[in-house]
Amino acid sequence: MANINLLPWREELRKEKTQQFATITGFSLILTVCVIAAIHFTIDSQITHQQRRNKVLNDEITRLDVALKEIEGLEETKEKLLSRMDIIQSLQQKRPQIVHLFDEIVRTIPEGIYLTGIKQNGNSININGVAESNGRVSAYMRNIDTSDWMSTPKLTVIESKKGTLRSSDFVLQTSQSSPKSDEEEQS
């Protein structure tokens, strides 16, 4: 029988398989490192992109906050201007009322009454005067009651003076009113 040594062949096969295994393992490691690097760079670029988008959004939010504060300031200014316009409009509407009020005061005074002072505070009017008799004060109050521009007369003080002329000092409170228009009377 011939002597054949198969050991070097097996050893060469084992070395070849080990070398193939090492090569495949090296390629696998290189491929794994490349895939991990690609994933890392992709995720890193996505994070950078999202951070840029977030910065743009934050800058826009800051700009809009400034604009909102300006709008709030404008709204406040608008409210102040509207309230001023309302006050001016109410004063414009009340301007002819004082003329009507003075005209009505003159028309309602009966003979024998002399006014010594008139004070107005808002719609309240205090009238000081001298009357020849208490009946004249009563007539004055009735005239005020029928007036379109004054209402609710209240006599607060009446003092009779005794002397050469019999007279009475009086203080009368009334309130200014506006005549009702036809539309208000119908409703």
Steps between C-alpha positions, in 0.01 A plus 500: 500500500611832415541756759293814423511783743170692492592720790652790302193500275266518798718758657498706180120463483475611862730798431296588192172481696652702782622753246154511335341539843739784586436663163122468534519623861719795393264586213207462740665730753586755231144476361355534852722802571396654166128438570533639854691804367238555229218475757691733734558761226138473383362545851750779570396685181131455591566636849690797354219561250236484778707736717512750212123469457451546876722810492297644211177427690636656821613809311155527340330453838717776648414729207129423540518563877641845429223557244237384753633746759479776241144394417407498871645852527299604195185342647555693822554821303189423297292452818630829640419680176154344485428607858619851420282503189202388709566778751534757223186372331303514825629854561401596145151361561471677836622834369158618382339360815647773720342761273165322526547472877560873546209575270280265702614656829390841371166362375413316821565789741166647606457864590614580850804268505857622463788257463820572691708197392503194283751216534512189284685182595450235233126485440416641844412871516483705823300821470516773768251782493263738672123475468227745599297211645506125549227465238734640238758231588226237459408645160868495402523131597188420293651682202822299538296179516334579165830604341662285232855586607470477883334244724447385859512830691569465874481788740785462748488829691247779531546779755256784549649845557310753700562859435365774282437254217376158578718256302636147519846372414490154344732232373356269238657187353405372158657287233571570137320277251455479126162509332383165367505459126195367313661154474557479879143610575351232272696213658 
